[in-house]
């Protein structure tokens, strides 16, 4: 009986690890997507192109946009990460089925 309980615990631990990894990757994807949207918005609404033509300024702007996008995603973002998680869980992707049962 002890072996059976240990097996359930191992399965539960693995399911929790899978859920955390899935949510982390979905959040990272959402952060990248938000950063891309912000970068395009920034390009569309620049007032004076001559001031922003410096490559160092562009690099810093890109890093800042990535940081803002990642921060927004980690704080819940637009909900895209959560939609990805739910979609993968419903589609039966291996390692995600246990996550549905826990919600």
Gaussian input, Z-matrix of N, CA and C with variables (Angstrom, degrees):
# hf/3-21g

backbone

0 1
 N
 C     1     B1
 C     2     B2     1     A1
 N     3     B3     2     A2     1     D1
 C     4     B4     3     A3     2     D2
 C     5     B5     4     A4     3     D3
 N     6     B6     5     A5     4     D4
 C     7     B7     6     A6     5     D5
 C     8     B8     7     A7     6     D6
 N     9     B9     8     A8     7     D7
 C    10    B10     9     A9     8     D8
 C    11    B11    10    A10     9     D9
 N    12    B12    11    A11    10    D10
 C    13    B13    12    A12    11    D11
 C    14    B14    13    A13    12    D12
 N    15    B15    14    A14    13    D13
 C    16    B16    15    A15    14    D14
 C    17    B17    16    A16    15    D15
 N    18    B18    17    A17    16    D16
 C    19    B19    18    A18    17    D17
 C    20    B20    19    A19    18    D18
 N    21    B21    20    A20    19    D19
 C    22    B22    21    A21    20    D20
 C    23    B23    22    A22    21    D21
 N    24    B24    23    A23    22    D22
 C    25    B25    24    A24    23    D23
 C    26    B26    25    A25    24    D24
 N    27    B27    26    A26    25    D25
 C    28    B28    27    A27    26    D26
 C    29    B29    28    A28    27    D27
 N    30    B30    29    A29    28    D28
 C    31    B31    30    A30    29    D29
 C    32    B32    31    A31    30    D30
 N    33    B33    32    A32    31    D31
 C    34    B34    33    A33    32    D32
 C    35    B35    34    A34    33    D33
 N    36    B36    35    A35    34    D34
 C    37    B37    36    A36    35    D35
 C    38    B38    37    A37    36    D36
 N    39    B39    38    A38    37    D37
 C    40    B40    39    A39    38    D38
 C    41    B41    40    A40    39    D39
 N    42    B42    41    A41    40    D40
 C    43    B43    42    A42    41    D41
 C    44    B44    43    A43    42    D42
 N    45    B45    44    A44    43    D43
 C    46    B46    45    A45    44    D44
 C    47    B47    46    A46    45    D45
 N    48    B48    47    A47    46    D46
 C    49    B49    48    A48    47    D47
 C    50    B50    49    A49    48    D48
 N    51    B51    50    A50    49    D49
 C    52    B52    51    A51    50    D50
 C    53    B53    52    A52    51    D51
 N    54    B54    53    A53    52    D52
 C    55    B55    54    A54    53    D53
 C    56    B56    55    A55    54    D54
 N    57    B57    56    A56    55    D55
 C    58    B58    57    A57    56    D56
 C    59    B59    58    A58    57    D57
 N    60    B60    59    A59    58    D58
 C    61    B61    60    A60    59    D59
 C    62    B62    61    A61    60    D60
 N    63    B63    62    A62    61    D61
 C    64    B64    63    A63    62    D62
 C    65    B65    64    A64    63    D63
 N    66    B66    65    A65    64    D64
 C    67    B67    66    A66    65    D65
 C    68    B68    67    A67    66    D66
 N    69    B69    68    A68    67    D67
 C    70    B70    69    A69    68    D68
 C    71    B71    70    A70    69    D69
 N    72    B72    71    A71    70    D70
 C    73    B73    72    A72    71    D71
 C    74    B74    73    A73    72    D72
 N    75    B75    74    A74    73    D73
 C    76    B76    75    A75    74    D74
 C    77    B77    76    A76    75    D75
 N    78    B78    77    A77    76    D76
 C    79    B79    78    A78    77    D77
 C    80    B80    79    A79    78    D78
 N    81    B81    80    A80    79    D79
 C    82    B82    81    A81    80    D80
 C    83    B83    82    A82    81    D81
 N    84    B84    83    A83    82    D82
 C    85    B85    84    A84    83    D83
 C    86    B86    85    A85    84    D84
 N    87    B87    86    A86    85    D85
 C    88    B88    87    A87    86    D86
 C    89    B89    88    A88    87    D87
 N    90    B90    89    A89    88    D88
 C    91    B91    90    A90    89    D89
 C    92    B92    91    A91    90    D90
 N    93    B93    92    A92    91    D91
 C    94    B94    93    A93    92    D92
 C    95    B95    94    A94    93    D93
 N    96    B96    95    A95    94    D94
 C    97    B97    96    A96    95    D95
 C    98    B98    97    A97    96    D96
 N    99    B99    98    A98    97    D97
 C   100   B100    99    A99    98    D98
 C   101   B101   100   A100    99    D99
 N   102   B102   101   A101   100   D100
 C   103   B103   102   A102   101   D101
 C   104   B104   103   A103   102   D102
 N   105   B105   104   A104   103   D103
 C   106   B106   105   A105   104   D104
 C   107   B107   106   A106   105   D105
 N   108   B108   107   A107   106   D106
 C   109   B109   108   A108   107   D107
 C   110   B110   109   A109   108   D108
 N   111   B111   110   A110   109   D109
 C   112   B112   111   A111   110   D110
 C   113   B113   112   A112   111   D111
 N   114   B114   113   A113   112   D112
 C   115   B115   114   A114   113   D113
 C   116   B116   115   A115   114   D114
 N   117   B117   116   A116   115   D115
 C   118   B118   117   A117   116   D116
 C   119   B119   118   A118   117   D117
 N   120   B120   119   A119   118   D118
 C   121   B121   120   A120   119   D119
 C   122   B122   121   A121   120   D120
 N   123   B123   122   A122   121   D121
 C   124   B124   123   A123   122   D122
 C   125   B125   124   A124   123   D123
 N   126   B126   125   A125   124   D124
 C   127   B127   126   A126   125   D125
 C   128   B128   127   A127   126   D126
 N   129   B129   128   A128   127   D127
 C   130   B130   129   A129   128   D128
 C   131   B131   130   A130   129   D129
 N   132   B132   131   A131   130   D130
 C   133   B133   132   A132   131   D131
 C   134   B134   133   A133   132   D132
 N   135   B135   134   A134   133   D133
 C   136   B136   135   A135   134   D134
 C   137   B137   136   A136   135   D135
 N   138   B138   137   A137   136   D136
 C   139   B139   138   A138   137   D137
 C   140   B140   139   A139   138   D138
 N   141   B141   140   A140   139   D139
 C   142   B142   141   A141   140   D140
 C   143   B143   142   A142   141   D141
 N   144   B144   143   A143   142   D142
 C   145   B145   144   A144   143   D143
 C   146   B146   145   A145   144   D144
 N   147   B147   146   A146   145   D145
 C   148   B148   147   A147   146   D146
 C   149   B149   148   A148   147   D147
 N   150   B150   149   A149   148   D148
 C   151   B151   150   A150   149   D149
 C   152   B152   151   A151   150   D150
 N   153   B153   152   A152   151   D151
 C   154   B154   153   A153   152   D152
 C   155   B155   154   A154   153   D153
 N   156   B156   155   A155   154   D154
 C   157   B157   156   A156   155   D155
 C   158   B158   157   A157   156   D156
 N   159   B159   158   A158   157   D157
 C   160   B160   159   A159   158   D158
 C   161   B161   160   A160   159   D159
 N   162   B162   161   A161   160   D160
 C   163   B163   162   A162   161   D161
 C   164   B164   163   A163   162   D162
 N   165   B165   164   A164   163   D163
 C   166   B166   165   A165   164   D164
 C   167   B167   166   A166   165   D165
 N   168   B168   167   A167   166   D166
 C   169   B169   168   A168   167   D167
 C   170   B170   169   A169   168   D168
 N   171   B171   170   A170   169   D169
 C   172   B172   171   A171   170   D170
 C   173   B173   172   A172   171   D171
 N   174   B174   173   A173   172   D172
 C   175   B175   174   A174   173   D173
 C   176   B176   175   A175   174   D174
 N   177   B177   176   A176   175   D175
 C   178   B178   177   A177   176   D176
 C   179   B179   178   A178   177   D177
 N   180   B180   179   A179   178   D178
 C   181   B181   180   A180   179   D179
 C   182   B182   181   A181   180   D180
 N   183   B183   182   A182   181   D181
 C   184   B184   183   A183   182   D182
 C   185   B185   184   A184   183   D183
 N   186   B186   185   A185   184   D184
 C   187   B187   186   A186   185   D185
 C   188   B188   187   A187   186   D186
 N   189   B189   188   A188   187   D187
 C   190   B190   189   A189   188   D188
 C   191   B191   190   A190   189   D189
 N   192   B192   191   A191   190   D190
 C   193   B193   192   A192   191   D191
 C   194   B194   193   A193   192   D192
 N   195   B195   194   A194   193   D193
 C   196   B196   195   A195   194   D194
 C   197   B197   196   A196   195   D195
 N   198   B198   197   A197   196   D196
 C   199   B199   198   A198   197   D197
 C   200   B200   199   A199   198   D198
 N   201   B201   200   A200   199   D199
 C   202   B202   201   A201   200   D200
 C   203   B203   202   A202   201   D201
 N   204   B204   203   A203   202   D202
 C   205   B205   204   A204   203   D203
 C   206   B206   205   A205   204   D204
 N   207   B207   206   A206   205   D205
 C   208   B208   207   A207   206   D206
 C   209   B209   208   A208   207   D207
 N   210   B210   209   A209   208   D208
 C   211   B211   210   A210   209   D209
 C   212   B212   211   A211   210   D210
 N   213   B213   212   A212   211   D211
 C   214   B214   213   A213   212   D212
 C   215   B215   214   A214   213   D213
 N   216   B216   215   A215   214   D214
 C   217   B217   216   A216   215   D215
 C   218   B218   217   A217   216   D216
 N   219   B219   218   A218   217   D217
 C   220   B220   219   A219   218   D218
 C   221   B221   220   A220   219   D219
 N   222   B222   221   A221   220   D220
 C   223   B223   222   A222   221   D221
 C   224   B224   223   A223   222   D222
 N   225   B225   224   A224   223   D223
 C   226   B226   225   A225   224   D224
 C   227   B227   226   A226   225   D225
 N   228   B228   227   A227   226   D226
 C   229   B229   228   A228   227   D227
 C   230   B230   229   A229   228   D228
 N   231   B231   230   A230   229   D229
 C   232   B232   231   A231   230   D230
 C   233   B233   232   A232   231   D231
 N   234   B234   233   A233   232   D232
 C   235   B235   234   A234   233   D233
 C   236   B236   235   A235   234   D234
 N   237   B237   236   A236   235   D235
 C   238   B238   237   A237   236   D236
 C   239   B239   238   A238   237   D237
 N   240   B240   239   A239   238   D238
 C   241   B241   240   A240   239   D239
 C   242   B242   241   A241   240   D240
 N   243   B243   242   A242   241   D241
 C   244   B244   243   A243   242   D242
 C   245   B245   244   A244   243   D243
 N   246   B246   245   A245   244   D244
 C   247   B247   246   A246   245   D245
 C   248   B248   247   A247   246   D246
 N   249   B249   248   A248   247   D247
 C   250   B250   249   A249   248   D248
 C   251   B251   250   A250   249   D249
 N   252   B252   251   A251   250   D250
 C   253   B253   252   A252   251   D251
 C   254   B254   253   A253   252   D252
 N   255   B255   254   A254   253   D253
 C   256   B256   255   A255   254   D254
 C   257   B257   256   A256   255   D255
 N   258   B258   257   A257   256   D256
 C   259   B259   258   A258   257   D257
 C   260   B260   259   A259   258   D258
 N   261   B261   260   A260   259   D259
 C   262   B262   261   A261   260   D260
 C   263   B263   262   A262   261   D261
 N   264   B264   263   A263   262   D262
 C   265   B265   264   A264   263   D263
 C   266   B266   265   A265   264   D264
 N   267   B267   266   A266   265   D265
 C   268   B268   267   A267   266   D266
 C   269   B269   268   A268   267   D267
 N   270   B270   269   A269   268   D268
 C   271   B271   270   A270   269   D269
 C   272   B272   271   A271   270   D270
 N   273   B273   272   A272   271   D271
 C   274   B274   273   A273   272   D272
 C   275   B275   274   A274   273   D273
 N   276   B276   275   A275   274   D274
 C   277   B277   276   A276   275   D275
 C   278   B278   277   A277   276   D276
 N   279   B279   278   A278   277   D277
 C   280   B280   279   A279   278   D278
 C   281   B281   280   A280   279   D279
 N   282   B282   281   A281   280   D280
 C   283   B283   282   A282   281   D281
 C   284   B284   283   A283   282   D282
 N   285   B285   284   A284   283   D283
 C   286   B286   285   A285   284   D284
 C   287   B287   286   A286   285   D285
 N   288   B288   287   A287   286   D286
 C   289   B289   288   A288   287   D287
 C   290   B290   289   A289   288   D288
 N   291   B291   290   A290   289   D289
 C   292   B292   291   A291   290   D290
 C   293   B293   292   A292   291   D291
 N   294   B294   293   A293   292   D292
 C   295   B295   294   A294   293   D293
 C   296   B296   295   A295   294   D294
 N   297   B297   296   A296   295   D295
 C   298   B298   297   A297   296   D296
 C   299   B299   298   A298   297   D297
 N   300   B300   299   A299   298   D298
 C   301   B301   300   A300   299   D299
 C   302   B302   301   A301   300   D300
 N   303   B303   302   A302   301   D301
 C   304   B304   303   A303   302   D302
 C   305   B305   304   A304   303   D303
 N   306   B306   305   A305   304   D304
 C   307   B307   306   A306   305   D305
 C   308   B308   307   A307   306   D306

   B1=1.4549
   B2=1.5182
   B3=1.3424
   B4=1.4589
   B5=1.5186
   B6=1.3433
   B7=1.4623
   B8=1.5172
   B9=1.3260
   B10=1.4590
   B11=1.5240
   B12=1.3384
   B13=1.4645
   B14=1.5187
   B15=1.3280
   B16=1.4693
   B17=1.5115
   B18=1.3419
   B19=1.4615
   B20=1.5298
   B21=1.3323
   B22=1.4613
   B23=1.5188
   B24=1.3270
   B25=1.4545
   B26=1.5220
   B27=1.3364
   B28=1.4633
   B29=1.5260
   B30=1.3280
   B31=1.4612
   B32=1.5255
   B33=1.3304
   B34=1.4603
   B35=1.5276
   B36=1.3406
   B37=1.4632
   B38=1.5248
   B39=1.3262
   B40=1.4637
   B41=1.5311
   B42=1.3264
   B43=1.4665
   B44=1.5285
   B45=1.3341
   B46=1.4675
   B47=1.5262
   B48=1.3181
   B49=1.4696
   B50=1.5217
   B51=1.3335
   B52=1.4642
   B53=1.5230
   B54=1.3426
   B55=1.4574
   B56=1.5321
   B57=1.3279
   B58=1.4672
   B59=1.5208
   B60=1.3292
   B61=1.4624
   B62=1.5249
   B63=1.3152
   B64=1.4571
   B65=1.5252
   B66=1.3138
   B67=1.4665
   B68=1.5307
   B69=1.3279
   B70=1.4646
   B71=1.5276
   B72=1.3167
   B73=1.4666
   B74=1.5321
   B75=1.3108
   B76=1.4645
   B77=1.5234
   B78=1.3294
   B79=1.4636
   B80=1.5303
   B81=1.3346
   B82=1.4678
   B83=1.5322
   B84=1.3333
   B85=1.4624
   B86=1.5249
   B87=1.3240
   B88=1.4607
   B89=1.5311
   B90=1.3258
   B91=1.4665
   B92=1.5160
   B93=1.3245
   B94=1.4684
   B95=1.5216
   B96=1.3160
   B97=1.4609
   B98=1.5247
   B99=1.3259
   B100=1.4682
   B101=1.5226
   B102=1.3369
   B103=1.4669
   B104=1.5282
   B105=1.3201
   B106=1.4605
   B107=1.5276
   B108=1.3145
   B109=1.4703
   B110=1.5240
   B111=1.3359
   B112=1.4651
   B113=1.5270
   B114=1.3187
   B115=1.4635
   B116=1.5366
   B117=1.3062
   B118=1.4734
   B119=1.5231
   B120=1.3227
   B121=1.4661
   B122=1.5247
   B123=1.3185
   B124=1.4532
   B125=1.5306
   B126=1.3209
   B127=1.4679
   B128=1.5279
   B129=1.3036
   B130=1.4670
   B131=1.5234
   B132=1.3351
   B133=1.4554
   B134=1.5286
   B135=1.3143
   B136=1.4712
   B137=1.5156
   B138=1.3166
   B139=1.4626
   B140=1.5155
   B141=1.3206
   B142=1.4563
   B143=1.5192
   B144=1.2989
   B145=1.4596
   B146=1.5277
   B147=1.3279
   B148=1.4623
   B149=1.5278
   B150=1.3160
   B151=1.4573
   B152=1.5199
   B153=1.3125
   B154=1.4596
   B155=1.5215
   B156=1.3031
   B157=1.4550
   B158=1.5260
   B159=1.3107
   B160=1.4590
   B161=1.5336
   B162=1.3432
   B163=1.4725
   B164=1.5304
   B165=1.3380
   B166=1.4646
   B167=1.5241
   B168=1.3173
   B169=1.4570
   B170=1.5308
   B171=1.3220
   B172=1.4621
   B173=1.5273
   B174=1.3458
   B175=1.4696
   B176=1.5191
   B177=1.3247
   B178=1.4582
   B179=1.5257
   B180=1.3170
   B181=1.4659
   B182=1.5156
   B183=1.3161
   B184=1.4599
   B185=1.5282
   B186=1.3301
   B187=1.4676
   B188=1.5263
   B189=1.3139
   B190=1.4624
   B191=1.5272
   B192=1.3285
   B193=1.4627
   B194=1.5246
   B195=1.3472
   B196=1.4649
   B197=1.5234
   B198=1.3323
   B199=1.4582
   B200=1.5269
   B201=1.3130
   B202=1.4664
   B203=1.5268
   B204=1.3270
   B205=1.4650
   B206=1.5130
   B207=1.3412
   B208=1.4606
   B209=1.5164
   B210=1.3215
   B211=1.4601
   B212=1.5168
   B213=1.3149
   B214=1.4670
   B215=1.5258
   B216=1.3237
   B217=1.4674
   B218=1.5233
   B219=1.3400
   B220=1.4640
   B221=1.5222
   B222=1.3249
   B223=1.4643
   B224=1.5304
   B225=1.2959
   B226=1.4626
   B227=1.5054
   B228=1.3156
   B229=1.4663
   B230=1.5016
   B231=1.3075
   B232=1.4621
   B233=1.5232
   B234=1.3312
   B235=1.4589
   B236=1.5158
   B237=1.3250
   B238=1.4612
   B239=1.5279
   B240=1.3301
   B241=1.4606
   B242=1.5160
   B243=1.3121
   B244=1.4685
   B245=1.5313
   B246=1.3280
   B247=1.4712
   B248=1.5257
   B249=1.3344
   B250=1.4617
   B251=1.5192
   B252=1.3416
   B253=1.4617
   B254=1.5203
   B255=1.3016
   B256=1.4717
   B257=1.5228
   B258=1.3229
   B259=1.4582
   B260=1.5262
   B261=1.3325
   B262=1.4613
   B263=1.5219
   B264=1.3206
   B265=1.4586
   B266=1.5224
   B267=1.3066
   B268=1.4787
   B269=1.5194
   B270=1.3427
   B271=1.4640
   B272=1.5177
   B273=1.3341
   B274=1.4561
   B275=1.5151
   B276=1.3125
   B277=1.4561
   B278=1.5231
   B279=1.3415
   B280=1.4688
   B281=1.5334
   B282=1.3314
   B283=1.4538
   B284=1.5152
   B285=1.3388
   B286=1.4620
   B287=1.5234
   B288=1.3156
   B289=1.4627
   B290=1.5168
   B291=1.3458
   B292=1.4556
   B293=1.5160
   B294=1.3169
   B295=1.4565
   B296=1.5247
   B297=1.3229
   B298=1.4646
   B299=1.5179
   B300=1.3450
   B301=1.4508
   B302=1.5129
   B303=1.3428
   B304=1.4557
   B305=1.5262
   B306=1.3139
   B307=1.4819
   B308=1.4971
   A1=111.60
   A2=116.86
   A3=120.85
   A4=110.06
   A5=117.81
   A6=121.58
   A7=111.69
   A8=117.36
   A9=122.05
   A10=110.87
   A11=117.06
   A12=121.63
   A13=111.21
   A14=116.72
   A15=120.91
   A16=110.27
   A17=116.39
   A18=120.22
   A19=110.92
   A20=116.83
   A21=121.16
   A22=110.86
   A23=116.77
   A24=121.32
   A25=110.24
   A26=117.33
   A27=121.10
   A28=111.07
   A29=116.39
   A30=121.08
   A31=110.22
   A32=115.77
   A33=120.62
   A34=111.16
   A35=116.43
   A36=120.65
   A37=110.46
   A38=116.35
   A39=120.75
   A40=110.50
   A41=117.14
   A42=120.79
   A43=110.46
   A44=116.39
   A45=120.10
   A46=110.96
   A47=116.09
   A48=120.32
   A49=110.24
   A50=117.27
   A51=121.01
   A52=111.33
   A53=115.73
   A54=119.93
   A55=110.89
   A56=116.35
   A57=119.70
   A58=111.32
   A59=116.67
   A60=120.69
   A61=111.03
   A62=116.88
   A63=121.34
   A64=110.90
   A65=117.04
   A66=120.81
   A67=111.36
   A68=116.56
   A69=120.75
   A70=110.79
   A71=116.56
   A72=120.29
   A73=111.32
   A74=117.17
   A75=120.36
   A76=110.36
   A77=116.97
   A78=121.38
   A79=110.87
   A80=116.58
   A81=119.77
   A82=110.95
   A83=115.85
   A84=120.07
   A85=110.40
   A86=116.29
   A87=120.03
   A88=110.54
   A89=117.02
   A90=120.80
   A91=112.03
   A92=116.50
   A93=120.80
   A94=109.82
   A95=116.65
   A96=120.86
   A97=111.46
   A98=117.34
   A99=121.16
   A100=110.28
   A101=117.22
   A102=120.74
   A103=110.96
   A104=117.11
   A105=120.63
   A106=111.10
   A107=116.19
   A108=120.48
   A109=110.23
   A110=116.65
   A111=120.47
   A112=111.54
   A113=116.46
   A114=120.25
   A115=110.48
   A116=117.01
   A117=120.15
   A118=111.05
   A119=116.98
   A120=119.58
   A121=110.93
   A122=116.38
   A123=121.07
   A124=110.77
   A125=116.88
   A126=120.55
   A127=111.24
   A128=116.78
   A129=120.73
   A130=112.67
   A131=116.23
   A132=119.22
   A133=114.60
   A134=117.53
   A135=119.25
   A136=108.68
   A137=114.91
   A138=119.35
   A139=112.57
   A140=117.21
   A141=120.67
   A142=108.87
   A143=116.95
   A144=122.81
   A145=112.61
   A146=118.10
   A147=120.37
   A148=112.27
   A149=118.89
   A150=122.04
   A151=112.02
   A152=118.23
   A153=122.29
   A154=113.13
   A155=118.74
   A156=120.60
   A157=112.70
   A158=118.84
   A159=124.02
   A160=109.67
   A161=117.71
   A162=120.39
   A163=111.96
   A164=117.43
   A165=119.73
   A166=110.46
   A167=117.08
   A168=121.77
   A169=109.83
   A170=116.53
   A171=120.10
   A172=111.07
   A173=116.31
   A174=120.44
   A175=111.03
   A176=116.01
   A177=120.18
   A178=110.47
   A179=116.15
   A180=120.28
   A181=111.58
   A182=116.14
   A183=120.48
   A184=110.91
   A185=116.49
   A186=120.18
   A187=111.18
   A188=115.95
   A189=120.27
   A190=110.75
   A191=116.26
   A192=120.68
   A193=110.59
   A194=117.12
   A195=120.86
   A196=111.05
   A197=116.59
   A198=120.68
   A199=111.30
   A200=116.68
   A201=120.55
   A202=109.85
   A203=116.98
   A204=120.64
   A205=111.89
   A206=116.84
   A207=120.52
   A208=112.17
   A209=116.44
   A210=120.67
   A211=112.21
   A212=115.73
   A213=119.11
   A214=111.05
   A215=116.10
   A216=119.61
   A217=111.13
   A218=117.42
   A219=120.84
   A220=112.07
   A221=117.03
   A222=119.35
   A223=112.06
   A224=116.82
   A225=120.06
   A226=112.62
   A227=116.33
   A228=121.57
   A229=114.18
   A230=113.92
   A231=121.21
   A232=112.04
   A233=116.37
   A234=120.47
   A235=113.24
   A236=117.13
   A237=120.83
   A238=110.35
   A239=116.93
   A240=120.70
   A241=111.73
   A242=116.27
   A243=120.65
   A244=110.79
   A245=117.32
   A246=120.27
   A247=110.42
   A248=117.52
   A249=121.14
   A250=109.96
   A251=116.66
   A252=121.06
   A253=110.20
   A254=117.54
   A255=120.96
   A256=111.81
   A257=116.93
   A258=120.62
   A259=111.37
   A260=116.32
   A261=119.49
   A262=111.27
   A263=117.42
   A264=120.48
   A265=110.71
   A266=116.48
   A267=120.71
   A268=112.04
   A269=116.43
   A270=119.54
   A271=112.37
   A272=116.56
   A273=119.98
   A274=113.82
   A275=118.19
   A276=121.04
   A277=108.00
   A278=117.53
   A279=119.94
   A280=111.99
   A281=115.49
   A282=121.27
   A283=114.07
   A284=117.42
   A285=119.34
   A286=112.36
   A287=118.74
   A288=121.00
   A289=111.37
   A290=117.29
   A291=119.71
   A292=111.81
   A293=117.08
   A294=121.32
   A295=110.31
   A296=117.72
   A297=121.67
   A298=109.55
   A299=116.54
   A300=119.73
   A301=113.11
   A302=117.38
   A303=120.41
   A304=112.86
   A305=118.39
   A306=120.18
   A307=111.99
   D1=-34.96
   D2=-179.87
   D3=-64.00
   D4=-40.39
   D5=178.75
   D6=-60.88
   D7=-38.56
   D8=179.16
   D9=-64.98
   D10=-44.99
   D11=178.42
   D12=-62.78
   D13=-40.67
   D14=178.88
   D15=-63.93
   D16=-38.09
   D17=178.99
   D18=-65.16
   D19=-42.06
   D20=177.13
   D21=-62.44
   D22=-41.73
   D23=179.52
   D24=-64.28
   D25=-44.13
   D26=178.06
   D27=-61.12
   D28=-41.32
   D29=178.89
   D30=-65.18
   D31=-41.62
   D32=179.30
   D33=-64.78
   D34=-42.39
   D35=178.36
   D36=-62.99
   D37=-42.25
   D38=179.40
   D39=-65.53
   D40=-39.32
   D41=178.39
   D42=-63.83
   D43=-41.58
   D44=178.10
   D45=-63.91
   D46=-41.84
   D47=178.88
   D48=-64.62
   D49=-40.85
   D50=178.14
   D51=-63.07
   D52=-41.41
   D53=179.93
   D54=-63.93
   D55=-45.61
   D56=179.02
   D57=-60.75
   D58=-44.05
   D59=-179.79
   D60=-64.72
   D61=-42.94
   D62=178.91
   D63=-61.72
   D64=-46.28
   D65=179.73
   D66=-65.70
   D67=-38.22
   D68=178.94
   D69=-63.54
   D70=-46.79
   D71=-178.64
   D72=-68.12
   D73=-37.75
   D74=177.35
   D75=-64.47
   D76=-39.14
   D77=177.72
   D78=-66.93
   D79=-40.98
   D80=176.97
   D81=-60.76
   D82=-43.18
   D83=178.66
   D84=-61.82
   D85=-44.52
   D86=179.09
   D87=-61.92
   D88=-39.17
   D89=177.55
   D90=-61.37
   D91=-43.05
   D92=178.10
   D93=-63.64
   D94=-43.76
   D95=-179.98
   D96=-62.77
   D97=-45.37
   D98=178.77
   D99=-63.27
   D100=-41.02
   D101=178.76
   D102=-61.54
   D103=-40.49
   D104=178.34
   D105=-64.26
   D106=-41.56
   D107=177.97
   D108=-62.87
   D109=-45.88
   D110=179.48
   D111=-63.48
   D112=-38.89
   D113=179.71
   D114=-64.03
   D115=-43.29
   D116=177.95
   D117=-65.24
   D118=-40.10
   D119=176.91
   D120=-62.62
   D121=-41.10
   D122=178.50
   D123=-61.94
   D124=-41.45
   D125=178.99
   D126=-66.03
   D127=-36.44
   D128=-178.18
   D129=-70.38
   D130=-33.07
   D131=-171.75
   D132=-109.91
   D133=20.56
   D134=175.08
   D135=-67.57
   D136=134.90
   D137=-177.93
   D138=-84.56
   D139=-43.43
   D140=-177.33
   D141=-131.42
   D142=105.46
   D143=-176.49
   D144=-63.32
   D145=-30.60
   D146=-176.55
   D147=-66.20
   D148=-32.78
   D149=179.49
   D150=-71.97
   D151=-28.91
   D152=-175.48
   D153=-98.57
   D154=12.27
   D155=-175.13
   D156=-81.71
   D157=-12.07
   D158=178.12
   D159=-64.13
   D160=130.09
   D161=-177.53
   D162=-66.52
   D163=-33.78
   D164=177.40
   D165=-64.87
   D166=-39.53
   D167=178.74
   D168=-65.83
   D169=-39.35
   D170=178.81
   D171=-65.97
   D172=-40.72
   D173=178.53
   D174=-63.63
   D175=-45.51
   D176=178.76
   D177=-62.43
   D178=-42.51
   D179=178.70
   D180=-61.94
   D181=-38.69
   D182=178.93
   D183=-66.72
   D184=-42.96
   D185=177.44
   D186=-63.07
   D187=-42.44
   D188=179.74
   D189=-63.37
   D190=-42.67
   D191=179.41
   D192=-63.27
   D193=-41.28
   D194=178.05
   D195=-63.77
   D196=-41.53
   D197=179.62
   D198=-64.52
   D199=-42.83
   D200=179.08
   D201=-65.05
   D202=-44.12
   D203=178.63
   D204=-60.58
   D205=-44.88
   D206=178.14
   D207=-64.13
   D208=-41.17
   D209=178.39
   D210=-63.65
   D211=-42.23
   D212=178.02
   D213=-63.15
   D214=-42.06
   D215=-179.46
   D216=-64.64
   D217=-42.18
   D218=-179.72
   D219=-65.32
   D220=-26.71
   D221=-179.56
   D222=-92.49
   D223=13.44
   D224=177.29
   D225=115.57
   D226=-25.62
   D227=174.96
   D228=50.65
   D229=-137.61
   D230=-178.54
   D231=-96.64
   D232=-0.97
   D233=-178.74
   D234=89.09
   D235=5.28
   D236=-178.19
   D237=-68.10
   D238=-41.48
   D239=178.74
   D240=-58.90
   D241=-44.05
   D242=179.15
   D243=-65.38
   D244=-37.97
   D245=177.35
   D246=-64.29
   D247=-38.23
   D248=178.01
   D249=-63.61
   D250=-45.86
   D251=179.78
   D252=-59.00
   D253=-49.49
   D254=-178.97
   D255=-62.62
   D256=-40.67
   D257=179.55
   D258=-63.55
   D259=-44.06
   D260=178.53
   D261=-65.80
   D262=-37.40
   D263=178.79
   D264=-64.39
   D265=-43.20
   D266=-178.22
   D267=-70.56
   D268=-29.97
   D269=-177.70
   D270=-78.13
   D271=-8.36
   D272=176.87
   D273=81.38
   D274=24.93
   D275=176.35
   D276=-59.97
   D277=131.25
   D278=-177.91
   D279=-53.26
   D280=136.02
   D281=178.65
   D282=89.38
   D283=-3.46
   D284=-179.34
   D285=-112.74
   D286=-10.52
   D287=-175.99
   D288=-64.26
   D289=-36.15
   D290=-178.64
   D291=-66.43
   D292=-26.48
   D293=-177.67
   D294=-66.19
   D295=-36.80
   D296=-179.85
   D297=-63.50
   D298=-43.86
   D299=-177.68
   D300=-64.09
   D301=-26.98
   D302=-176.65
   D303=-83.26
   D304=-7.82
   D305=-176.93
   D306=-94.06

